[in-house]
Amino acid sequence: MHNLTPRSDSQRALLHDLTASRWRIASGLCAMWLCASSHALEINQANAAELDSLRGMGPALSTKVLQAREQRPFESWRDVMKRVSGFGPAKAQQFSDQGLTVNGQPLKPYPSAP
């Protein structure tokens, strides 16, 4: 069996540097994962604070969303816009652009009129 304990100051310094590098890499990967996963916000799972964090949402609209969701989960963006007053196509697009999803789906842009 090998003795893994460093024998010299240079070996201790090398082991310290390797350990510190591993922590920096692990921390960086965690930060990247959190940034990537925090972008999407599912309307059927979000709490009031998460909904309020969206620009343009505010407490009044997030309360309406939560009250409508209590009745039953939202099926689609159209369902949200139908059941939540003040949540029209422009707001839906604004929130979708910020990462809000309905059943994992962003709002599909409406075709423009000819």
ChimeraX commands (.cxc) that place a marker at each C-alpha (Angstrom):
marker #1 position 0.00,0.00,0.00 radius 0.5
marker #1 position 1.35,3.43,-0.93 radius 0.5
marker #1 position 1.51,6.26,1.52 radius 0.5
marker #1 position -0.50,9.10,-0.06 radius 0.5
marker #1 position 0.61,11.66,2.50 radius 0.5
marker #1 position 2.86,14.31,0.91 radius 0.5
marker #1 position 6.45,14.10,2.10 radius 0.5
marker #1 position 7.77,17.49,1.16 radius 0.5
marker #1 position 6.57,21.08,1.15 radius 0.5
marker #1 position 6.48,21.06,-2.66 radius 0.5
marker #1 position 4.31,17.94,-2.69 radius 0.5
marker #1 position 1.97,19.54,-0.13 radius 0.5
marker #1 position 1.74,22.70,-2.24 radius 0.5
marker #1 position 1.02,20.65,-5.38 radius 0.5
marker #1 position -1.71,18.67,-3.60 radius 0.5
marker #1 position -3.22,21.92,-2.28 radius 0.5
marker #1 position -3.21,23.46,-5.77 radius 0.5
marker #1 position -4.84,20.36,-7.28 radius 0.5
marker #1 position -7.54,20.32,-4.60 radius 0.5
marker #1 position -8.22,24.04,-5.02 radius 0.5
marker #1 position -8.44,23.62,-8.81 radius 0.5
marker #1 position -10.95,20.79,-8.45 radius 0.5
marker #1 position -13.13,22.97,-6.20 radius 0.5
marker #1 position -12.96,25.88,-8.66 radius 0.5
marker #1 position -13.94,23.59,-11.55 radius 0.5
marker #1 position -16.77,22.01,-9.57 radius 0.5
marker #1 position -18.04,25.44,-8.45 radius 0.5
marker #1 position -17.92,26.74,-12.01 radius 0.5
marker #1 position -19.86,23.76,-13.33 radius 0.5
marker #1 position -22.48,24.17,-10.61 radius 0.5
marker #1 position -22.83,27.87,-11.42 radius 0.5
marker #1 position -23.23,27.11,-15.13 radius 0.5
marker #1 position -25.87,24.48,-14.37 radius 0.5
marker #1 position -27.78,26.86,-12.09 radius 0.5
marker #1 position -27.73,29.63,-14.70 radius 0.5
marker #1 position -28.96,27.29,-17.41 radius 0.5
marker #1 position -31.68,25.76,-15.29 radius 0.5
marker #1 position -32.85,29.01,-13.75 radius 0.5
marker #1 position -33.76,30.48,-17.12 radius 0.5
marker #1 position -36.85,28.29,-17.54 radius 0.5
marker #1 position -39.75,28.88,-15.15 radius 0.5
marker #1 position -42.75,26.56,-15.40 radius 0.5
marker #1 position -46.03,28.40,-14.74 radius 0.5
marker #1 position -47.65,25.26,-13.28 radius 0.5
marker #1 position -44.91,24.93,-10.64 radius 0.5
marker #1 position -43.74,28.50,-9.94 radius 0.5
marker #1 position -44.49,30.15,-6.63 radius 0.5
marker #1 position -45.50,33.79,-6.13 radius 0.5
marker #1 position -41.94,35.05,-5.64 radius 0.5
marker #1 position -40.74,33.31,-8.81 radius 0.5
marker #1 position -43.62,34.73,-10.83 radius 0.5
marker #1 position -43.06,38.19,-9.33 radius 0.5
marker #1 position -39.43,38.02,-10.49 radius 0.5
marker #1 position -40.59,38.30,-14.11 radius 0.5
marker #1 position -40.50,41.86,-15.47 radius 0.5
marker #1 position -44.06,43.04,-15.94 radius 0.5
marker #1 position -45.70,40.40,-13.75 radius 0.5
marker #1 position -46.17,42.09,-10.37 radius 0.5
marker #1 position -48.07,40.81,-7.33 radius 0.5
marker #1 position -51.57,41.46,-8.71 radius 0.5
marker #1 position -51.04,39.41,-11.88 radius 0.5
marker #1 position -49.11,36.64,-10.13 radius 0.5
marker #1 position -51.98,36.31,-7.63 radius 0.5
marker #1 position -54.44,35.91,-10.54 radius 0.5
marker #1 position -52.18,33.25,-12.08 radius 0.5
marker #1 position -51.95,31.31,-8.81 radius 0.5
marker #1 position -55.72,31.53,-8.20 radius 0.5
marker #1 position -56.49,30.24,-11.69 radius 0.5
marker #1 position -53.91,27.48,-11.33 radius 0.5
marker #1 position -55.50,26.36,-8.04 radius 0.5
marker #1 position -58.64,25.43,-10.00 radius 0.5
marker #1 position -56.59,23.26,-12.37 radius 0.5
marker #1 position -53.15,23.36,-14.01 radius 0.5
marker #1 position -52.78,25.33,-17.21 radius 0.5
marker #1 position -52.89,23.22,-20.35 radius 0.5
marker #1 position -51.44,25.72,-22.82 radius 0.5
marker #1 position -50.56,29.36,-23.34 radius 0.5
marker #1 position -54.01,29.87,-24.81 radius 0.5
marker #1 position -55.51,28.42,-21.61 radius 0.5
marker #1 position -53.49,30.89,-19.49 radius 0.5
marker #1 position -54.59,33.85,-21.61 radius 0.5
marker #1 position -58.21,32.69,-21.47 radius 0.5
marker #1 position -58.33,32.16,-17.69 radius 0.5
marker #1 position -56.14,35.02,-16.37 radius 0.5
marker #1 position -57.42,38.54,-17.01 radius 0.5
marker #1 position -54.64,40.93,-17.96 radius 0.5
marker #1 position -52.57,38.12,-19.43 radius 0.5
marker #1 position -52.91,38.74,-23.16 radius 0.5
marker #1 position -50.70,37.85,-26.13 radius 0.5
marker #1 position -48.25,40.73,-25.55 radius 0.5
marker #1 position -47.74,39.84,-21.88 radius 0.5
marker #1 position -47.51,36.15,-22.75 radius 0.5
marker #1 position -44.76,36.89,-25.27 radius 0.5
marker #1 position -42.95,39.13,-22.78 radius 0.5
marker #1 position -42.99,36.41,-20.12 radius 0.5
marker #1 position -42.06,33.63,-22.55 radius 0.5
marker #1 position -39.07,35.70,-23.69 radius 0.5
marker #1 position -37.97,35.78,-20.04 radius 0.5
marker #1 position -38.15,31.98,-19.78 radius 0.5
marker #1 position -41.72,31.30,-18.61 radius 0.5
marker #1 position -43.12,28.05,-19.99 radius 0.5
marker #1 position -46.47,26.27,-19.93 radius 0.5
marker #1 position -46.01,22.51,-19.69 radius 0.5
marker #1 position -42.39,23.02,-20.70 radius 0.5
marker #1 position -43.29,24.95,-23.86 radius 0.5
marker #1 position -42.37,28.55,-24.70 radius 0.5
marker #1 position -44.97,30.63,-26.48 radius 0.5
marker #1 position -44.88,30.02,-30.19 radius 0.5
marker #1 position -44.94,33.36,-32.02 radius 0.5
marker #1 position -48.21,34.27,-33.67 radius 0.5
marker #1 position -47.99,34.50,-37.45 radius 0.5
marker #1 position -48.00,38.12,-38.57 radius 0.5
marker #1 position -50.89,39.36,-40.66 radius 0.5
marker #1 position -50.21,39.65,-44.42 radius 0.5
marker link #1:1,2 radius 0.2
marker link #1:2,3 radius 0.2
marker link #1:3,4 radius 0.2
marker link #1:4,5 radius 0.2
marker link #1:5,6 radius 0.2
marker link #1:6,7 radius 0.2
marker link #1:7,8 radius 0.2
marker link #1:8,9 radius 0.2
marker link #1:9,10 radius 0.2
marker link #1:10,11 radius 0.2
marker link #1:11,12 radius 0.2
marker link #1:12,13 radius 0.2
marker link #1:13,14 radius 0.2
marker link #1:14,15 radius 0.2
marker link #1:15,16 radius 0.2
marker link #1:16,17 radius 0.2
marker link #1:17,18 radius 0.2
marker link #1:18,19 radius 0.2
marker link #1:19,20 radius 0.2
marker link #1:20,21 radius 0.2
marker link #1:21,22 radius 0.2
marker link #1:22,23 radius 0.2
marker link #1:23,24 radius 0.2
marker link #1:24,25 radius 0.2
marker link #1:25,26 radius 0.2
marker link #1:26,27 radius 0.2
marker link #1:27,28 radius 0.2
marker link #1:28,29 radius 0.2
marker link #1:29,30 radius 0.2
marker link #1:30,31 radius 0.2
marker link #1:31,32 radius 0.2
marker link #1:32,33 radius 0.2
marker link #1:33,34 radius 0.2
marker link #1:34,35 radius 0.2
marker link #1:35,36 radius 0.2
marker link #1:36,37 radius 0.2
marker link #1:37,38 radius 0.2
marker link #1:38,39 radius 0.2
marker link #1:39,40 radius 0.2
marker link #1:40,41 radius 0.2
marker link #1:41,42 radius 0.2
marker link #1:42,43 radius 0.2
marker link #1:43,44 radius 0.2
marker link #1:44,45 radius 0.2
marker link #1:45,46 radius 0.2
marker link #1:46,47 radius 0.2
marker link #1:47,48 radius 0.2
marker link #1:48,49 radius 0.2
marker link #1:49,50 radius 0.2
marker link #1:50,51 radius 0.2
marker link #1:51,52 radius 0.2
marker link #1:52,53 radius 0.2
marker link #1:53,54 radius 0.2
marker link #1:54,55 radius 0.2
marker link #1:55,56 radius 0.2
marker link #1:56,57 radius 0.2
marker link #1:57,58 radius 0.2
marker link #1:58,59 radius 0.2
marker link #1:59,60 radius 0.2
marker link #1:60,61 radius 0.2
marker link #1:61,62 radius 0.2
marker link #1:62,63 radius 0.2
marker link #1:63,64 radius 0.2
marker link #1:64,65 radius 0.2
marker link #1:65,66 radius 0.2
marker link #1:66,67 radius 0.2
marker link #1:67,68 radius 0.2
marker link #1:68,69 radius 0.2
marker link #1:69,70 radius 0.2
marker link #1:70,71 radius 0.2
marker link #1:71,72 radius 0.2
marker link #1:72,73 radius 0.2
marker link #1:73,74 radius 0.2
marker link #1:74,75 radius 0.2
marker link #1:75,76 radius 0.2
marker link #1:76,77 radius 0.2
marker link #1:77,78 radius 0.2
marker link #1:78,79 radius 0.2
marker link #1:79,80 radius 0.2
marker link #1:80,81 radius 0.2
marker link #1:81,82 radius 0.2
marker link #1:82,83 radius 0.2
marker link #1:83,84 radius 0.2
marker link #1:84,85 radius 0.2
marker link #1:85,86 radius 0.2
marker link #1:86,87 radius 0.2
marker link #1:87,88 radius 0.2
marker link #1:88,89 radius 0.2
marker link #1:89,90 radius 0.2
marker link #1:90,91 radius 0.2
marker link #1:91,92 radius 0.2
marker link #1:92,93 radius 0.2
marker link #1:93,94 radius 0.2
marker link #1:94,95 radius 0.2
marker link #1:95,96 radius 0.2
marker link #1:96,97 radius 0.2
marker link #1:97,98 radius 0.2
marker link #1:98,99 radius 0.2
marker link #1:99,100 radius 0.2
marker link #1:100,101 radius 0.2
marker link #1:101,102 radius 0.2
marker link #1:102,103 radius 0.2
marker link #1:103,104 radius 0.2
marker link #1:104,105 radius 0.2
marker link #1:105,106 radius 0.2
marker link #1:106,107 radius 0.2
marker link #1:107,108 radius 0.2
marker link #1:108,109 radius 0.2
marker link #1:109,110 radius 0.2
marker link #1:110,111 radius 0.2
marker link #1:111,112 radius 0.2
marker link #1:112,113 radius 0.2
marker link #1:113,114 radius 0.2
view
